[in-house]
Amino acid sequence: MNARQQLPMEAPLRYEPGFEQLEEGEAETGRQLVETLLSISEKVCHDEGHAFRSVHAKSHGLLVGELQVLPGLPAVLAQGLFAEPRSYPLVMRLSTVPGDLLDDKVSTPRGMAIKLVGVEGPRVEGTEGDVTQDFVLVNGPVFTAPSAHRFLESLKLLAATTDRAPGLKKLLSSALRGLEAIVEKAGGESAVLKALGGQAATHILGETFYSQVPLLHGPYMAKLSVVPVSPELTALTDAPVDLHGRPDGLRDAVVEHFAVAGGTWDLRVQLCTSLQAMPIEDPSVRWDEDRSPFLTVARIVAPPQPAWTEERSQAIDDGMAFNPWHALAAHRPIGSIMRVRRLAYAMAAQFRARHNAATLKEPQTLDWRAWA
């Protein structure tokens, strides 16, 4: 079924600046967010002798491939980088949430960060001259907090656990996975339980990833998802991963897969048709897919390749920053969560560059076939 046949019954809303509402104390929330994330980075850097990301520190797959924009998209979808059918080389980083490097038995939500290269057009302020577009996604449809202030509160709790009791974290994670399984059998799902360690220990390549927070889609507003579609990936959805005696079991599984097979994902867009049903300032609300389904606008293809090497880690983990504010103006992030995170992304990149004596610079070109 093509995207034209799937368009939402309701017309998508056009963005207006008044739709975004500053939270009370938002600037102070942003300041404390930067301070909290910096404390995580400093603890981990002290222990490891190396600076890692404040969140999503541990990578499990470092892939290269290309994004192929579909032809024949209707006008409401053919926006920004999706305006015409063409291909962009990309880097994909698969990770898990914590800022410290934990045994994979501490099972937390998974992340997918994508950097497209060669993207031309009017850009978000501060990124003039760049030709990249980043998307940062997590394997759950909703954000764990309804506001920037509540996000800060949860992050402070996470920061307090950094570098403490890794053995206890494994035991707690096992218990939380069992509790989350009970919740899901009853037809529910708990983002909080998953964030604390209750994420099912399944294959990361079978996951569907979501932006969770909204961004512009040309004159409209949208959320994104990236969905595995090739048989070799869909076969891994909910597939268990053996983590016994394998502290890097997720990475091992990704490397083993891409040693013999590739993968294909669809990138999909969900357009906002109602601010009441699909708020942009409360990302803890799931947008109704019956009113506005996710529609495929592009395909991501990654060939067989060495999916994680020390050389790739140095080039991508240390040498690249994935930031949704690295963006075309047509895909600018919106909402309080993303406004307060903007300074945090910049701080984290500067911290890593300074402590690792690395140069973080947005790539102008990417020959992904030379990496594959």
C-alpha positions in Angstrom: 0.0 0.0 0.0 1.5 3.3 -0.9 1.6 6.4 1.2 -1.0 8.2 -0.8 -3.6 5.5 0.2 -2.7 5.7 3.9 -2.9 9.5 4.4 -4.7 10.5 7.7 -8.4 11.2 7.3 -7.9 14.5 9.1 -5.8 17.2 7.5 -2.4 17.7 9.2 -2.0 20.9 11.2 0.3 23.6 10.0 2.8 24.7 12.6 2.5 28.0 14.3 5.1 29.4 16.7 2.3 29.9 19.3 1.9 26.2 19.5 5.1 26.0 21.6 4.7 27.2 25.1 7.7 27.9 27.4 7.5 26.0 30.7 7.8 28.0 33.9 11.5 28.1 34.8 12.5 26.5 31.6 15.9 28.3 31.4 16.8 27.1 34.9 15.7 23.6 34.0 18.0 23.6 31.0 20.9 24.9 33.2 20.4 22.1 35.7 20.0 19.5 33.0 23.5 20.4 31.6 24.9 20.3 35.1 23.4 16.9 35.8 24.6 15.4 32.5 28.1 16.8 33.1 28.2 15.1 36.4 27.5 11.7 34.8 30.2 12.3 32.1 32.8 13.4 34.8 32.2 10.2 36.9 32.5 7.9 33.9 35.5 9.7 32.5 37.2 9.4 35.9 36.6 5.7 36.1 37.3 4.8 32.5 40.0 7.2 31.7 38.0 8.2 28.6 35.1 10.5 28.0 31.8 9.0 26.8 28.4 10.3 26.1 26.4 11.4 29.2 23.6 9.0 28.0 23.8 6.2 25.5 27.5 5.8 26.3 27.8 2.2 25.1 27.5 1.4 21.4 26.4 -2.0 20.2 26.5 -1.4 16.4 28.2 1.2 14.2 26.8 0.8 10.8 27.0 2.6 7.4 24.5 2.5 4.6 22.2 4.8 2.8 18.8 6.3 3.1 16.6 6.2 -0.1 13.8 8.7 -0.3 10.8 7.1 -1.9 9.4 8.5 -5.3 5.9 9.7 -5.7 5.3 11.0 -2.2 2.2 13.2 -1.7 2.9 16.8 -1.0 2.3 16.6 2.8 5.0 14.0 3.0 7.5 15.3 0.4 9.0 17.9 2.7 12.6 18.9 3.6 15.0 16.1 2.8 12.1 14.0 1.6 11.1 16.5 -1.1 12.6 14.5 -4.0 13.6 10.9 -4.5 17.4 10.6 -3.9 19.8 8.8 -1.7 22.0 9.9 1.2 24.9 8.1 2.8 24.4 7.6 6.5 26.0 6.4 9.7 23.9 4.5 12.3 24.8 4.1 15.9 22.9 1.5 18.1 23.2 2.0 21.8 21.6 1.6 25.3 20.6 4.5 27.5 22.9 4.6 30.6 25.9 6.9 30.7 28.1 4.3 32.3 29.4 1.2 30.6 27.3 -1.6 32.0 27.1 -5.4 31.5 24.3 -6.0 28.9 22.5 -8.0 31.6 21.4 -4.6 32.9 18.8 -4.3 30.2 17.7 -0.8 29.5 15.9 0.9 26.5 17.8 0.9 23.2 18.7 3.8 21.0 19.3 4.4 17.3 21.1 7.6 16.1 21.3 8.3 12.4 23.5 10.9 10.6 22.7 11.6 7.0 25.4 13.4 5.0 25.1 15.6 1.9 21.8 17.2 3.0 21.5 20.6 1.4 19.0 23.4 2.2 18.1 26.1 4.8 19.3 25.0 8.2 18.6 25.4 11.9 20.4 28.5 13.3 24.0 27.6 14.3 24.5 24.8 11.8 25.0 27.0 8.7 27.5 25.4 6.4 26.8 21.9 7.6 25.3 19.2 5.3 24.1 16.7 7.9 20.7 15.7 9.2 20.6 13.8 12.5 17.7 11.7 13.9 17.9 10.3 17.5 15.4 7.6 18.3 14.5 5.1 21.2 12.7 1.8 21.1 9.5 3.1 22.6 6.7 5.3 21.2 6.5 7.7 24.2 9.0 9.7 26.3 9.3 8.8 30.0 8.4 12.4 31.2 5.6 14.8 30.3 7.7 17.9 30.7 11.2 19.2 30.8 11.1 19.7 34.6 9.9 16.1 35.1 12.6 14.9 32.7 15.2 16.7 34.9 13.9 15.0 38.0 14.2 11.5 36.5 17.7 12.3 35.1 18.9 13.3 38.5 17.8 9.9 39.8 19.7 8.2 37.0 22.8 10.4 37.7 22.8 9.2 41.3 23.1 5.6 40.3 26.1 6.2 37.9 29.1 4.1 38.9 27.3 2.4 41.8 26.7 -1.3 42.5 26.9 -2.9 39.0 26.2 -6.3 40.5 23.0 -5.0 42.2 22.0 -3.4 38.9 22.0 -6.8 37.2 19.8 -8.3 39.9 17.4 -5.4 39.8 17.2 -5.5 36.0 16.3 -9.2 36.1 13.5 -8.5 38.6 12.2 -5.5 36.6 12.2 -7.5 33.4 9.9 -10.1 35.1 7.6 -7.3 36.4 7.4 -5.7 33.0 6.6 -9.0 31.4 3.6 -9.3 33.8 2.5 -5.8 32.9 2.7 -6.6 29.2 0.8 -9.9 29.5 -2.1 -7.8 31.0 -2.0 -5.6 27.9 0.0 -2.7 29.3 3.5 -1.3 29.1 5.6 0.7 31.5 8.3 3.1 30.1 9.4 3.7 33.6 10.1 0.0 34.4 12.0 -0.3 31.1 14.1 2.8 31.8 15.1 1.4 35.2 16.3 -1.9 33.7 13.1 -3.8 32.8 13.8 -3.8 29.0 13.3 -7.3 27.7 16.6 -8.9 26.8 15.8 -9.3 23.1 17.8 -8.7 19.9 18.4 -5.0 19.3 18.1 -5.4 15.5 14.5 -6.5 15.8 13.4 -3.3 17.5 11.3 -0.4 16.2 12.6 3.0 17.1 10.8 6.3 17.6 11.7 9.9 17.8 9.2 10.1 20.8 9.4 13.9 20.6 8.1 16.0 17.7 9.9 17.9 15.0 8.9 20.0 12.1 8.0 18.3 8.8 8.2 21.3 6.5 5.1 23.4 7.5 3.7 20.5 9.5 4.6 18.7 12.8 5.5 15.1 13.0 7.1 12.2 14.9 9.3 9.6 13.2 9.8 5.9 13.5 12.3 3.5 12.0 10.9 0.0 11.5 12.8 -3.2 10.5 11.2 -4.6 7.2 13.7 -7.1 5.7 13.1 -10.7 6.6 16.5 -11.1 8.2 15.6 -8.2 10.6 11.9 -9.0 11.3 12.9 -12.5 12.2 14.8 -10.9 15.2 11.8 -9.0 16.6 11.3 -10.2 20.2 14.1 -12.8 19.6 16.0 -13.5 22.8 19.8 -12.8 23.1 22.1 -15.0 25.1 23.8 -12.6 27.6 25.1 -15.3 29.9 28.8 -14.6 30.3 28.7 -12.1 27.5 28.9 -8.5 29.0 28.8 -7.2 25.4 26.2 -9.7 24.1 24.2 -7.1 22.2 27.2 -6.0 20.3 28.3 -9.5 19.6 24.8 -10.3 18.2 24.9 -7.2 15.9 28.4 -8.1 14.7 27.5 -11.7 14.1 24.4 -10.7 12.1 26.2 -8.2 9.8 29.1 -10.5 9.2 26.7 -12.6 7.0 23.6 -10.4 6.3 22.5 -6.9 5.8 19.3 -5.1 6.9 16.6 -2.8 5.7 14.4 -0.4 7.7 11.5 1.9 6.7 11.6 5.5 8.0 8.1 6.6 8.7 6.4 9.9 9.5 3.3 10.5 11.7 1.7 13.9 11.1 0.1 15.9 13.8 -3.6 16.4 13.1 -4.8 17.6 16.5 -3.0 19.5 19.3 -5.4 18.1 21.9 -5.0 14.5 20.9 -1.4 14.9 19.7 0.3 17.4 22.0 3.7 18.7 21.1 4.6 19.9 24.6 3.8 16.5 26.3 5.8 13.7 24.7 4.5 11.2 27.2 1.2 11.1 25.2 1.1 8.6 22.4 -0.2 10.0 19.2 -3.2 8.0 18.0 -2.2 5.9 15.0 -5.8 5.4 13.9 -6.2 9.1 13.4 -2.8 9.5 11.9 -0.8 6.4 10.9 3.0 6.3 10.4 3.6 6.6 6.7 6.8 5.4 5.0 8.8 8.2 3.3 12.2 6.5 2.9 14.1 3.2 3.2 17.4 2.6 5.0 19.7 -0.1 3.6 22.8 -1.4 5.4 24.9 -4.1 3.6 26.9 -6.8 5.4 29.9 -5.2 7.1 32.1 -5.2 10.2 29.4 -3.8 12.5 31.7 -2.7 15.3 35.5 -2.3 15.4 37.9 -0.3 17.4 38.6 1.9 14.3 34.9 2.5 13.8 34.4 3.3 17.5 37.2 5.9 17.3 35.7 7.5 14.2 32.0 7.4 15.2 31.8 7.0 19.0 34.6 9.5 19.6 34.6 11.5 16.4 30.9 12.2 15.8 28.1 13.9 17.7 24.5 12.9 17.0 22.3 15.8 17.7 18.7 16.4 16.4 19.6 20.1 16.2 22.0 19.2 13.4 19.1 19.7 11.1 17.5 21.4 8.2 15.1 24.1 9.2 12.4 22.0 7.8 13.1 19.3 10.5 13.8 21.5 13.5 13.0 19.9 16.8 10.0 21.4 18.7 8.7 21.2 22.3 10.2 21.8 25.8 12.1 18.6 26.0 14.1 19.4 22.9 14.6 23.0 23.8 16.3 22.2 27.1 18.3 19.4 25.5 19.9 21.7 22.9 22.5 23.1 25.3 23.1 19.6 26.8 23.9 18.1 23.4 26.5 20.8 22.8 28.0 20.4 26.3 28.3 16.7 25.9 30.1 17.0 22.6 32.5 19.6 23.9 33.3 17.5 27.0 34.2 14.5 24.9 36.3 16.5 22.5 38.2 18.2 25.3 39.0 15.1 27.3 39.6 12.7 24.4 41.7 15.3 22.5 39.4 14.7 19.5 38.0 17.0 16.9 34.3 16.8 16.5 33.4 18.2 13.1 30.3 17.5 11.0 31.3 15.5 8.0 30.9 17.1 4.5 31.2 13.8 2.7 30.9 10.1 3.6 32.0 7.2 1.3 30.1 4.5 3.1 31.1 1.8 0.6 34.7 2.3 1.7 33.6 1.4 5.3 31.3 -1.5 4.5 
